């Protein structure tokens, strides 16, 4: 009988503690940028609220190879892709027919674990995309959902690049 009372009390205390925990509201997430394979990583403050709008006057979807006309420089924002842990959205700068810079304007930052995973995964994804010059890149182990959202948003941005 005494065990039952102790067990019930401990269970009730555990439930009360769990219910008293409140998730924190993360502040704005920094945008993670990559400007070429040899340059240093740039981090800037962003609101994390991308529009999913093309920032250039593109005439229609391209093949997604990232090639822009001649030496023109274009900056295109891909669509925000919802993942299990939050939206992922990238902004791509294409110069001289090559991807020159990728900014990740939205990515999951709901909790400390999301921030930890994405702080290492996003630079890896940026590096791979710059090396491949396309959205055909490998996923980062441990960041499968972010990797999937990243490649889909990157492909949508590359599809908007004006030929």
DSSP file (Angstrom, degrees, kcal/mol; ACC not computed):
  #  RESIDUE AA STRUCTURE BP1 BP2  ACC     N-H-->O    O-->H-N    N-H-->O    O-->H-N    TCO  KAPPA ALPHA  PHI   PSI    X-CA   Y-CA   Z-CA
    1    1 A X     >        0   0    0      0, 0.0     4,-1.7     0, 0.0     5,-0.2   0.000 360.0 360.0 360.0 -40.5    0.0    0.0    0.0
    2    2 A X  H  >  +     0   0    0      1,-0.2     4,-2.2     2,-0.2     5,-0.2   0.886 360.0  53.8 -64.1 -38.7    2.8    2.4    0.9
    3    3 A X  H  > S+     0   0    0      1,-0.2     4,-2.9     2,-0.2     5,-0.2   0.890 106.0  53.1 -61.8 -41.2    4.5    1.7   -2.6
    4    4 A X  H  > S+     0   0    0      2,-0.2     4,-2.5     1,-0.2    -1,-0.2   0.895 109.6  47.8 -63.1 -41.1    1.3    2.7   -4.4
    5    5 A X  H  X S+     0   0    0     -4,-1.7     4,-2.4     2,-0.2    -1,-0.2   0.922 114.4  46.1 -66.5 -44.1    1.0    6.0   -2.5
    6    6 A X  H  X S+     0   0    0     -4,-2.2     4,-2.6     2,-0.2    -2,-0.2   0.919 114.4  48.1 -64.8 -43.5    4.7    6.8   -3.2
    7    7 A X  H  X S+     0   0    0     -4,-2.9     4,-2.5     2,-0.2    -2,-0.2   0.921 112.9  47.4 -63.6 -45.0    4.4    5.8   -6.9
    8    8 A X  H  X S+     0   0    0     -4,-2.5     4,-2.4    -5,-0.2    -1,-0.2   0.892 113.3  48.8 -64.2 -39.9    1.2    7.8   -7.3
    9    9 A X  H  X S+     0   0    0     -4,-2.4     4,-2.5     2,-0.2    -2,-0.2   0.920 112.2  47.7 -65.7 -44.1    2.7   10.9   -5.6
   10   10 A X  H  X S+     0   0    0     -4,-2.6     4,-2.4     2,-0.2    -2,-0.2   0.904 112.8  49.1 -64.5 -41.0    5.9   10.7   -7.7
   11   11 A X  H  X S+     0   0    0     -4,-2.5     4,-2.4     2,-0.2    -2,-0.2   0.925 111.8  48.4 -63.5 -45.0    3.8   10.3  -10.9
   12   12 A X  H  X S+     0   0    0     -4,-2.4     4,-2.3     1,-0.2    -2,-0.2   0.907 111.9  49.4 -62.4 -42.2    1.6   13.3  -10.0
   13   13 A X  H  X S+     0   0    0     -4,-2.5     4,-2.3     1,-0.2    -1,-0.2   0.905 111.0  50.4 -64.1 -41.0    4.7   15.4   -9.2
   14   14 A X  H  X S+     0   0    0     -4,-2.4     4,-2.4     2,-0.2    -2,-0.2   0.902 110.4  49.1 -62.8 -42.3    6.3   14.4  -12.6
   15   15 A X  H  X S+     0   0    0     -4,-2.4     4,-2.4     2,-0.2    -2,-0.2   0.909 110.8  50.3 -65.0 -42.0    3.1   15.3  -14.5
   16   16 A X  H  X S+     0   0    0     -4,-2.3     4,-1.4     2,-0.2    -2,-0.2   0.914 111.3  48.8 -62.7 -43.0    2.9   18.7  -12.7
   17   17 A X  H  X S+     0   0    0     -4,-2.3     4,-0.8     1,-0.2    -2,-0.2   0.913 111.8  48.9 -63.7 -42.9    6.6   19.4  -13.6
   18   18 A X  H >< S+     0   0    0     -4,-2.4     3,-0.8     1,-0.2    -2,-0.2   0.906 111.6  48.8 -63.0 -41.9    6.1   18.5  -17.2
   19   19 A X  H 3< S+     0   0    0     -4,-2.4    -1,-0.2     1,-0.2    -2,-0.2   0.751 105.4  58.9 -71.3 -22.8    3.0   20.6  -17.5
   20   20 A X  H 3< S+     0   0    0     -4,-1.4     2,-0.3    -5,-0.2    -1,-0.2   0.663  83.8  98.9 -80.9 -15.1    4.8   23.6  -15.9
   21   21 A X    <<  -     0   0    0     -3,-0.8     2,-0.4    -4,-0.8    -3,-0.0  -0.542  56.9-166.8 -72.5 134.5    7.5   23.6  -18.6
   22   22 A X        -     0   0    0     -2,-0.3     2,-0.1     0, 0.0    -2,-0.0  -0.983  22.1-118.4-123.9 133.1    6.9   26.2  -21.3
   23   23 A X        -     0   0    0     -2,-0.4     2,-0.1     1,-0.1    88,-0.1  -0.434  33.8-118.3 -67.8 142.6    8.8   26.3  -24.6
   24   24 A X        -     0   0    0     -2,-0.1     2,-0.8    86,-0.1    -1,-0.1  -0.454  18.6-120.0 -78.8 155.8   10.8   29.4  -25.1
   25   25 A X        -     0   0    0     -2,-0.1    -1,-0.1    86,-0.0    85,-0.1  -0.857  32.2-133.7 -96.6 108.6   10.0   31.8  -28.0
   26   26 A X        -     0   0    0     -2,-0.8     3,-0.1    84,-0.2    84,-0.1  -0.303  14.0-128.9 -67.1 144.2   13.1   32.0  -30.1
   27   27 A X        -     0   0    0      1,-0.2    -1,-0.1    82,-0.1    20,-0.0  -0.149  55.3 -50.9 -75.6-176.5   14.3   35.4  -31.2
   28   28 A X        -     0   0    0      1,-0.1     2,-0.3    21,-0.0    -1,-0.2  -0.269  60.9-124.3 -61.1 142.2   15.1   36.0  -34.8
   29   29 A X        -     0   0    0     18,-0.2    17,-0.6    76,-0.1     2,-0.2  -0.664  23.1-114.4 -88.3 140.7   17.4   33.5  -36.4
   30   30 A X  E     -A   45   0A   0     -2,-0.3     2,-0.3    15,-0.2    15,-0.2  -0.500  29.9-117.1 -72.1 142.7   20.5   34.7  -38.1
   31   31 A X  E     -A   44   0A   0     13,-2.4    13,-1.4    -2,-0.2     2,-0.5  -0.612  24.1-139.9 -76.2 137.9   20.7   34.2  -41.8
   32   32 A X  E     -AB  43 104A   0     72,-1.5    72,-3.5    -2,-0.3     2,-0.3  -0.896  24.7-171.1-104.6 127.0   23.5   31.9  -42.8
   33   33 A X  E     -AB  42 103A   0      9,-1.9     9,-0.7    -2,-0.5     2,-0.4  -0.817  19.1-166.2-121.0 153.2   25.4   32.9  -45.9
   34   34 A X  E     - B   0 102A   0     68,-1.7    68,-2.5    -2,-0.3     2,-0.6  -0.947   3.3-175.7-139.1 118.7   28.0   31.5  -48.2
   35   35 A X        -     0   0    0      5,-0.4     4,-0.3    -2,-0.4    66,-0.2  -0.657  64.3 -37.5-116.3  74.5   29.7   33.7  -50.7
   36   36 A X  S    S-     0   0    0     -2,-0.6    -1,-0.3    64,-0.3     3,-0.3   0.046  71.2 -85.2  91.5 157.8   31.9   31.4  -52.7
   37   37 A X  S    S+     0   0    0      1,-0.2    -1,-0.1    93,-0.1    94,-0.0   0.793 123.6  41.6 -71.2 -29.1   34.0   28.4  -51.7
   38   38 A X  S    S+     0   0    0     -3,-0.1    -1,-0.2     2,-0.1     2,-0.1   0.564  95.1  92.8 -99.0  -8.3   37.0   30.3  -50.6
   39   39 A X  S    S-     0   0    0     -3,-0.3    -4,-0.1    -4,-0.3     3,-0.1  -0.441  81.7 -96.1 -88.0 161.9   35.5   33.2  -48.7
   40   40 A X        -     0   0    0     -2,-0.1    -5,-0.4     1,-0.1     2,-0.3  -0.313  46.5 -94.1 -71.2 155.3   34.8   33.3  -45.0
   41   41 A X        -     0   0    0     -7,-0.1     2,-0.4    -2,-0.0    -7,-0.2  -0.547  39.8-151.4 -72.7 130.6   31.3   32.5  -43.7
   42   42 A X  E     -A   33   0A   0     -9,-0.7    -9,-1.9    -2,-0.3     2,-0.4  -0.867  10.3-169.6-105.3 136.3   29.1   35.6  -43.3
   43   43 A X  E     +A   32   0A   0     -2,-0.4     2,-0.3   -11,-0.2   -11,-0.2  -0.991  10.2 174.3-127.0 125.7   26.4   35.8  -40.7
   44   44 A X  E     -A   31   0A   0    -13,-1.4   -13,-2.4    -2,-0.4     2,-0.3  -0.904  35.6-104.0-127.2 156.1   23.9   38.6  -40.7
   45   45 A X  E     +A   30   0A   0     -2,-0.3     2,-0.3   -15,-0.2   -15,-0.2  -0.611  44.4 171.1 -77.2 137.8   20.8   39.3  -38.7
   46   46 A X        -     0   0    0    -17,-0.6    59,-0.0    -2,-0.3     0, 0.0  -0.958  43.3-121.4-142.6 157.1   17.5   38.7  -40.6
   47   47 A X        -     0   0    0     -2,-0.3   -18,-0.2   -19,-0.1   -17,-0.1   0.677  39.4-131.5 -74.8 -15.9   13.9   38.6  -39.5
   48   48 A X  S    S+     0   0    0     57,-0.1     2,-0.6   -20,-0.1    -1,-0.1   0.582  75.3 114.6  76.2   7.8   13.5   35.0  -40.7
   49   49 A X        -     0   0    0     57,-0.1    -1,-0.1     2,-0.0    -2,-0.1  -0.678  45.1-179.8-113.7  76.9   10.4   36.0  -42.5
   50   50 A X        -     0   0    0     -2,-0.6    30,-0.1     1,-0.1    29,-0.0  -0.303  25.6-142.0 -72.8 160.7   11.1   35.5  -46.2
   51   51 A X        -     0   0    0      2,-0.2    -1,-0.1    28,-0.0     3,-0.1   0.670  23.3-132.0 -98.1 -19.7    8.6   36.2  -48.8
   52   52 A X        +     0   0    0      1,-0.3     2,-0.3    26,-0.2    27,-0.1   0.629  62.9 136.0  75.4  11.4    9.2   33.4  -51.3
   53   53 A X        -     0   0    0     25,-0.1    24,-0.5    26,-0.0     2,-0.3  -0.692  63.1-111.8 -97.4 146.4    9.2   36.1  -54.0
   54   54 A X        -     0   0    0     -2,-0.3    22,-0.2    22,-0.2    24,-0.1  -0.587  20.1-155.2 -70.6 130.8   11.6   36.4  -56.9
   55   55 A X  S    S+     0   0    0     20,-0.4     2,-0.3    -2,-0.3    21,-0.2   0.431  74.7  59.1 -92.2   1.9   13.7   39.5  -56.4
   56   56 A X  S    S-     0   0    0     18,-0.1     2,-1.3   104,-0.1    -2,-0.1  -0.760  95.4-104.0-119.4 171.3   14.5   39.8  -60.1
   57   57 A X        +     0   0    0     -2,-0.3     2,-0.1     2,-0.0    -2,-0.0  -0.563  51.0 177.6 -94.6  70.6   12.2   40.1  -63.1
   58   58 A X        -     0   0    0     -2,-1.3     3,-0.1     1,-0.1   103,-0.1  -0.360  28.6-144.1 -72.7 153.7   12.5   36.6  -64.4
   59   59 A X        -     0   0    0      1,-0.3     2,-0.3   101,-0.1    -1,-0.1   0.504  65.8 -48.0 -99.1  -4.5   10.5   35.5  -67.4
   60   60 A X  S    S-     0   0    0    100,-0.3    -1,-0.3    99,-0.1   103,-0.2  -0.892  80.0 -40.1 156.9 174.9    9.7   32.0  -66.3
   61   61 A X        -     0   0    0     -2,-0.3    99,-0.2    -3,-0.1    98,-0.1  -0.355  50.9-158.8 -67.8 141.5   11.0   28.8  -64.9
   62   62 A X        -     0   0    0     97,-3.3    -1,-0.1    96,-0.2   100,-0.1  -0.245  38.8 -87.2-101.2-165.0   14.4   27.6  -66.1
   63   63 A X        -     0   0    0      4,-0.1    96,-0.2    -2,-0.1    95,-0.1   0.590  57.9-115.5 -84.6 -10.4   16.0   24.1  -66.0
   64   64 A X  S    S+     0   0    0     94,-0.6    71,-0.4    97,-0.2    95,-0.2   0.617  80.1 123.0  89.4  13.0   17.4   24.6  -62.5
   65   65 A X  S    S-     0   0    0     93,-0.2     3,-0.1     2,-0.1    94,-0.1   0.659  76.8-121.3 -83.1 -14.5   21.0   24.4  -63.5
   66   66 A X        +     0   0    0     92,-0.4     2,-0.5     1,-0.3    68,-0.1   0.559  61.6 144.4  90.1   8.6   21.8   27.9  -62.0
   67   67 A X        -     0   0    0     94,-0.1    -1,-0.3    91,-0.1     2,-0.3  -0.715  29.6-165.7 -87.2 125.2   23.0   29.4  -65.3
   68   68 A X        -     0   0    0     -2,-0.5    95,-0.2     2,-0.2     2,-0.2  -0.697  36.4 -82.1-103.5 161.1   22.2   33.1  -65.8
   69   69 A X  S >  S-     0   0    0     93,-1.1     3,-2.0    -2,-0.3    27,-0.2  -0.425  81.2 -50.9 -65.6 128.6   22.4   35.0  -69.0
   70   70 A X  T 3  S-     0   0    0      1,-0.3    -2,-0.2    93,-0.2     0, 0.0  -0.077 113.6 -26.4  48.6-131.0   26.0   36.2  -69.8
   71   71 A X  T 3  S+     0   0    0     25,-0.2    -1,-0.3    24,-0.1    -2,-0.1   0.207  96.7 135.6-100.6  14.1   27.6   38.1  -66.9
   72   72 A X    <   -     0   0    0     -3,-2.0    24,-1.1    23,-0.1    25,-0.5  -0.297  47.8-139.9 -64.5 145.5   24.3   39.3  -65.4
   73   73 A X  E     +C   95   0A   0     22,-0.2     2,-0.4    23,-0.1    22,-0.2  -0.934  23.8 179.2-108.4 128.3   24.0   39.0  -61.6
   74   74 A X  E     -C   94   0A   0     20,-2.7    20,-3.0    -2,-0.5     2,-0.5  -0.964  18.2-157.6-127.8 144.7   20.6   37.9  -60.3
   75   75 A X  E     +C   93   0A   0     -2,-0.4   -20,-0.4    18,-0.2     2,-0.4  -0.990  19.7 179.3-121.4 122.5   19.4   37.3  -56.7
   76   76 A X  E     -C   92   0A   0     16,-3.0    16,-3.2    -2,-0.5     2,-0.5  -0.971  20.0-144.9-128.0 135.3   16.4   35.0  -56.4
   77   77 A X  E     -C   91   0A   0    -24,-0.5    14,-0.2    -2,-0.4     3,-0.1  -0.884  19.5-141.2-101.1 125.7   14.6   33.8  -53.3
   78   78 A X        -     0   0    0     12,-2.9   -26,-0.2    -2,-0.5    75,-0.1  -0.257  32.8 -83.8 -76.0 168.7   13.3   30.3  -53.4
   79   79 A X        -     0   0    0     74,-0.3     2,-0.5    73,-0.2    11,-0.3  -0.414  46.1-104.6 -72.5 150.7   10.0   29.3  -51.9
   80   80 A X        -     0   0    0      9,-0.1     2,-0.6    -2,-0.1     9,-0.2  -0.655  35.6-152.8 -75.8 124.2    9.7   28.5  -48.2
   81   81 A X  E     -E   88   0B   0      7,-3.0     7,-2.1    -2,-0.5     2,-0.3  -0.890   8.6-136.4-104.7 119.5    9.5   24.8  -47.8
   82   82 A X  E     -E   87   0B   0     -2,-0.6     2,-0.2     5,-0.2     5,-0.2  -0.592  27.4-179.8 -76.2 130.7    7.8   23.5  -44.7
   83   83 A X  E >   -E   86   0B   0      3,-0.9     3,-0.7    -2,-0.3    63,-0.1  -0.667  46.5 -91.1-118.4 177.5    9.5   20.7  -42.9
   84   84 A X  T 3  S+     0   0    0      1,-0.2     3,-0.1    -2,-0.2    -2,-0.0   0.823 127.6  35.8 -58.4 -31.8    8.7   18.7  -39.8
   85   85 A X  T 3  S-     0   0    0      1,-0.4    25,-0.4    29,-0.0    -1,-0.2   0.434 129.7 -60.9-106.5  -1.1   10.7   21.2  -37.7
   86   86 A X  E <   -E   83   0B   0     -3,-0.7    -3,-0.9    22,-0.1    -1,-0.4  -0.723  69.6 -47.3 140.9 170.8   10.0   24.5  -39.5
   87   87 A X  E     -E   82   0B   0     -2,-0.2     2,-0.4    -5,-0.2    -5,-0.2  -0.342  39.7-158.8 -74.5 151.3   10.3   26.2  -42.8
   88   88 A X  E     +E   81   0B   0     -7,-2.1    -7,-3.0    19,-0.2     2,-0.3  -0.999  16.3 170.5-127.5 132.3   13.5   26.4  -44.8
   89   89 A X  E     - D   0 106A   0     17,-2.2    17,-1.6    -2,-0.4    16,-1.4  -0.995  11.1-164.1-145.7 136.3   14.1   29.1  -47.4
   90   90 A X  E     - D   0 104A   0     -2,-0.3   -12,-2.9   -11,-0.3     2,-0.4  -0.874  10.8-151.0-121.0 154.2   17.2   30.1  -49.4
   91   91 A X  E     -CD  77 103A   0     12,-3.4    12,-3.3    -2,-0.3     2,-0.4  -0.996  20.0-160.0-121.9 126.5   18.2   33.1  -51.4
   92   92 A X  E     -CD  76 102A   0    -16,-3.2   -16,-3.0    -2,-0.4     2,-0.5  -0.880  10.2-156.9-114.0 136.3   20.6   32.5  -54.3
   93   93 A X  E     -CD  75 101A   0      8,-3.0     7,-2.9    -2,-0.4     8,-1.6  -0.963  11.7-167.8-109.5 123.6   22.9   34.9  -56.1
   94   94 A X  E     +CD  74  99A   0    -20,-3.0   -20,-2.7    -2,-0.5     2,-0.4  -0.954   9.0 176.1-114.0 123.3   23.9   33.8  -59.6
   95   95 A X  E >   -CD  73  98A   0      3,-2.6     3,-1.5    -2,-0.5   -22,-0.2  -0.993  66.9  -5.1-130.5 129.6   26.7   35.8  -61.3
   96   96 A X  T 3  S-     0   0    0    -24,-1.1   -25,-0.2    -2,-0.4   -26,-0.1   0.814 129.5 -55.0  61.8  31.2   28.2   35.0  -64.7
   97   97 A X  T 3  S+     0   0    0    -25,-0.5     2,-0.3     1,-0.2    -1,-0.3   0.514 119.8  96.4  82.9   4.7   26.1   31.8  -65.0
   98   98 A X  E <  S- D   0  95A   0     -3,-1.5    -3,-2.6   -31,-0.1     2,-0.5  -0.942  82.7-105.9-128.6 149.5   27.3   30.3  -61.7
   99   99 A X  E     + D   0  94A   0     -2,-0.3    -5,-0.2    -5,-0.2     3,-0.1  -0.617  41.7 170.2 -69.6 119.3   26.0   30.3  -58.2
  100  100 A X  E     +     0   0A   0     -7,-2.9     2,-0.3    -2,-0.5   -64,-0.3   0.686  59.7  14.1-105.7 -24.1   28.1   32.8  -56.3
  101  101 A X  E     - D   0  93A   0     -8,-1.6    -8,-3.0   -66,-0.2     2,-0.4  -0.989  53.6-165.3-155.3 141.4   26.3   33.1  -53.0
  102  102 A X  E     -BD  34  92A   0    -68,-2.5   -68,-1.7    -2,-0.3     2,-0.5  -0.988   7.4-170.6-130.5 122.9   23.6   31.3  -51.0
  103  103 A X  E     -BD  33  91A   0    -12,-3.3   -12,-3.4    -2,-0.4     2,-0.8  -0.947  15.1-147.7-110.2 130.5   21.9   32.9  -48.1
  104  104 A X  E     +BD  32  90A   0    -72,-3.5   -72,-1.5    -2,-0.5   -14,-0.2  -0.870  20.5 176.2 -96.7 107.6   19.6   30.7  -45.9
  105  105 A X  E     +     0   0A   0    -16,-1.4     2,-0.4    -2,-0.8   -15,-0.2   0.709  65.6  28.4 -89.6 -21.5   17.0   33.2  -44.8
  106  106 A X  E     + D   0  89A   0    -17,-1.6   -17,-2.2   -57,-0.1     2,-0.3  -0.999  65.5 145.5-139.5 137.6   14.7   30.7  -42.9
  107  107 A X        -     0   0    0     -2,-0.4   -20,-0.2   -19,-0.2   -19,-0.2  -0.963  56.5 -71.3-160.8 160.3   15.6   27.5  -41.1
  108  108 A X        +     0   0    0    -22,-0.3    10,-0.2    -2,-0.3   -22,-0.1  -0.335  53.7 152.1 -61.9 127.1   14.3   25.7  -38.0
  109  109 A X        +     0   0    0    -24,-0.2    -1,-0.1    -2,-0.1     6,-0.1   0.001  24.9 127.4-139.2  27.2   15.4   27.4  -34.8
  110  110 A X  S    S+     0   0    0    -25,-0.4     2,-0.3   -85,-0.1   -84,-0.2   0.873  78.3   2.7 -60.2 -40.9   12.6   26.3  -32.4
  111  111 A X  S  > S-     0   0    0    -88,-0.1     4,-2.1   -86,-0.1     5,-0.2  -0.815  85.4 -88.6-139.3 179.3   14.9   25.0  -29.7
  112  112 A X  H  > S+     0   0    0     -2,-0.3     4,-2.4     1,-0.2     5,-0.2   0.849 122.5  54.7 -61.1 -36.6   18.5   24.6  -28.8
  113  113 A X  H  > S+     0   0    0      2,-0.2     4,-2.7     1,-0.2    -1,-0.2   0.909 107.1  50.3 -66.1 -42.2   18.8   21.3  -30.6
  114  114 A X  H  > S+     0   0    0      1,-0.2     4,-2.7     2,-0.2     5,-0.2   0.932 112.3  47.9 -58.7 -45.5   17.5   22.8  -33.9
  115  115 A X  H  X S+     0   0    0     -4,-2.1     4,-1.8     1,-0.2    -2,-0.2   0.895 112.3  49.1 -63.7 -40.4   20.0   25.6  -33.6
  116  116 A X  H  X S+     0   0    0     -4,-2.4     4,-0.7     2,-0.2    -2,-0.2   0.932 114.1  44.6 -64.8 -46.9   22.8   23.2  -32.9
  117  117 A X  H >X S+     0   0    0     -4,-2.7     4,-2.2     1,-0.2     3,-0.8   0.947 117.2  44.1 -62.9 -49.5   22.0   20.9  -35.8
  118  118 A X  H 3X S+     0   0    0     -4,-2.7     4,-1.9     1,-0.2     5,-0.4   0.746 100.5  67.9 -74.2 -23.8   21.5   23.7  -38.3
  119  119 A X  H 3< S+     0   0    0     -4,-1.8     4,-0.3    -5,-0.2    -1,-0.2   0.795 116.2  28.0 -66.2 -25.1   24.6   25.7  -37.3
  120  120 A X  H <X S+     0   0    0     -3,-0.8     4,-1.0    -4,-0.7    -2,-0.2   0.747 120.8  53.1-101.9 -30.0   26.7   22.9  -38.7
  121  121 A X  H  X S+     0   0    0     -4,-2.2     4,-2.5    -5,-0.2     5,-0.2   0.902 103.0  55.2 -74.0 -41.4   24.4   21.5  -41.4
  122  122 A X  H  X S+     0   0    0     -4,-1.9     4,-2.8     1,-0.2     5,-0.2   0.911 106.2  49.3 -65.8 -44.0   23.6   24.7  -43.3
  123  123 A X  H  > S+     0   0    0     -5,-0.4     4,-2.4    -4,-0.3    -1,-0.2   0.890 112.4  50.5 -60.3 -35.4   27.3   25.6  -44.0
  124  124 A X  H  X S+     0   0    0     -4,-1.0     4,-2.4     2,-0.2    -2,-0.2   0.924 111.2  47.6 -65.0 -43.9   27.8   22.1  -45.2
  125  125 A X  H  X S+     0   0    0     -4,-2.5     4,-2.6     2,-0.2    -2,-0.2   0.912 111.9  50.3 -63.5 -42.6   24.8   22.3  -47.5
  126  126 A X  H  X S+     0   0    0     -4,-2.8     4,-2.4     1,-0.2     5,-0.2   0.928 111.2  48.7 -59.5 -46.0   26.0   25.7  -48.8
  127  127 A X  H  X S+     0   0    0     -4,-2.4     4,-2.1     1,-0.2    -2,-0.2   0.913 112.9  46.9 -62.6 -44.1   29.4   24.4  -49.5
  128  128 A X  H  X S+     0   0    0     -4,-2.4     4,-2.7     2,-0.2     5,-0.2   0.904 112.2  50.0 -65.1 -41.6   28.1   21.3  -51.4
  129  129 A X  H  X>S+     0   0    0     -4,-2.6     4,-2.0     1,-0.2     5,-0.8   0.895 111.5  48.5 -65.9 -39.3   25.6   23.4  -53.4
  130  130 A X  H  <5S+     0   0    0     -4,-2.4    -1,-0.2    -5,-0.2    -2,-0.2   0.893 114.1  46.5 -66.4 -38.8   28.4   25.9  -54.4
  131  131 A X  H  <5S+     0   0    0     -4,-2.1    -2,-0.2    -5,-0.2    -1,-0.2   0.901 119.5  39.4 -68.7 -40.7   30.7   23.0  -55.4
  132  132 A X  H  <5S-     0   0    0     -4,-2.7    -2,-0.2     2,-0.2    -1,-0.2   0.712  93.7-144.4 -81.8 -21.4   27.9   21.2  -57.4
  133  133 A X  T  <5S+     0   0    0     -4,-2.0     2,-0.3     1,-0.2    -3,-0.2   0.817  73.6  64.7  57.0  32.4   26.5   24.4  -58.8
  134  134 A X  S   <S-     0   0    0     -5,-0.8    -1,-0.2    -6,-0.2    -2,-0.2  -0.938  96.7 -99.7-161.7-179.7   23.0   22.8  -58.5
  135  135 A X  S    S+     0   0    0    -71,-0.4     2,-1.7    -2,-0.3    20,-0.1   0.349  88.6 106.2 -92.3   4.9   20.5   21.5  -56.0
  136  136 A X        +     0   0    0     -7,-0.1     2,-0.3    -4,-0.1    -1,-0.1  -0.595  52.6 132.4 -86.7  79.2   21.6   17.9  -56.6
  137  137 A X        -     0   0    0     -2,-1.7     2,-0.1    10,-0.1    14,-0.1  -0.842  58.8 -97.9-128.7 163.2   23.5   17.5  -53.4
  138  138 A X        -     0   0    0     -2,-0.3     2,-0.1     1,-0.1   -10,-0.1  -0.439  40.4-109.5 -77.3 153.0   23.7   14.9  -50.6
  139  139 A X        -     0   0    0     -2,-0.1     2,-0.5     1,-0.1     5,-0.1  -0.481  31.3-113.7 -76.9 154.9   21.7   15.3  -47.4
  140  140 A X    >   -     0   0    0      3,-0.4     3,-2.3    -2,-0.1     7,-0.2  -0.805  34.3-112.3 -90.8 126.3   23.6   16.0  -44.2
  141  141 A X  T 3  S+     0   0    0     -2,-0.5    -1,-0.0     1,-0.3     0, 0.0  -0.361 103.4  19.5 -59.8 129.5   23.5   13.2  -41.7
  142  142 A X  T 3  S+     0   0    0     -2,-0.1    -1,-0.3   -21,-0.0     3,-0.1   0.286 118.3  68.1  92.3  -9.5   21.4   14.2  -38.7
  143  143 A X    <>  +     0   0    0     -3,-2.3     4,-2.8     1,-0.1    -3,-0.4  -0.280  55.1 140.4-133.4  46.6   19.7   17.1  -40.6
  144  144 A X  H  > S+     0   0    0      1,-0.2     4,-2.4     2,-0.2     5,-0.2   0.905  73.1  46.0 -61.5 -46.0   17.6   15.1  -43.0
  145  145 A X  H  > S+     0   0    0      2,-0.2     4,-2.4     1,-0.2    -1,-0.2   0.919 115.0  46.6 -66.6 -43.4   14.5   17.4  -42.9
  146  146 A X  H  > S+     0   0    0      2,-0.2     4,-2.8     1,-0.2    -2,-0.2   0.915 112.1  51.9 -63.0 -42.5   16.6   20.6  -43.2
  147  147 A X  H  X S+     0   0    0     -4,-2.8     4,-2.5    -7,-0.2    -2,-0.2   0.908 110.4  48.1 -60.6 -43.0   18.6   19.1  -46.1
  148  148 A X  H  X S+     0   0    0     -4,-2.4     4,-2.1     2,-0.2    -1,-0.2   0.935 113.9  45.8 -64.4 -46.7   15.4   18.1  -47.9
  149  149 A X  H  X S+     0   0    0     -4,-2.4     4,-2.4     1,-0.2     5,-0.2   0.889 112.3  52.8 -62.2 -39.6   13.8   21.6  -47.4
  150  150 A X  H  X S+     0   0    0     -4,-2.8     4,-2.8     2,-0.2    -2,-0.2   0.942 110.6  45.2 -61.7 -50.1   17.1   23.2  -48.4
  151  151 A X  H  X S+     0   0    0     -4,-2.5     4,-2.3     1,-0.2    -1,-0.2   0.875 114.2  49.2 -66.1 -36.4   17.4   21.3  -51.7
  152  152 A X  H  X S+     0   0    0     -4,-2.1     4,-1.9    -5,-0.2   -73,-0.2   0.910 114.3  44.5 -69.2 -41.0   13.7   21.9  -52.6
  153  153 A X  H  X S+     0   0    0     -4,-2.4     4,-2.0     2,-0.2   -74,-0.3   0.901 113.6  51.1 -68.4 -40.6   14.0   25.7  -51.8
  154  154 A X  H  X S+     0   0    0     -4,-2.8     4,-2.6    -5,-0.2    -2,-0.2   0.914 109.8  49.8 -61.8 -42.6   17.3   25.9  -53.7
  155  155 A X  H  X S+     0   0    0     -4,-2.3     4,-2.1     1,-0.2    -1,-0.2   0.895 108.9  52.1 -64.6 -38.8   15.7   24.1  -56.7
  156  156 A X  H  X S+     0   0    0     -4,-1.9     4,-0.7     2,-0.2    -1,-0.2   0.875 111.2  47.9 -66.1 -34.8   12.8   26.5  -56.7
  157  157 A X  H >X S+     0   0    0     -4,-2.0     3,-0.8     2,-0.2     4,-0.5   0.917 111.5  49.2 -68.7 -42.9   15.1   29.5  -56.7
  158  158 A X  H >< S+     0   0    0     -4,-2.6     3,-0.8     1,-0.3   -94,-0.6   0.831 104.7  59.4 -66.0 -31.1   17.2   28.0  -59.5
  159  159 A X  H 3< S+     0   0    0     -4,-2.1   -97,-3.3     1,-0.2    -1,-0.3   0.759 104.5  51.9 -66.4 -23.4   14.1   27.4  -61.5
  160  160 A X  H << S+     0   0    0     -3,-0.8  -100,-0.3    -4,-0.7    -1,-0.2   0.571  80.1 118.1 -88.7 -10.5   13.4   31.2  -61.3
  161  161 A X  S << S-     0   0    0     -3,-0.8     2,-0.3    -4,-0.5   -97,-0.2  -0.385  70.9-118.7 -63.2 129.5   16.8   32.2  -62.6
  162  162 A X              0   0    0      1,-0.1   -93,-1.1    -2,-0.1    -1,-0.1  -0.520 360.0 360.0 -72.6 128.1   16.4   34.1  -65.9
  163  163 A X              0   0    0     -2,-0.3   -93,-0.2   -95,-0.2    -1,-0.1   0.434 360.0 360.0 -81.8 360.0   18.2   32.4  -68.8
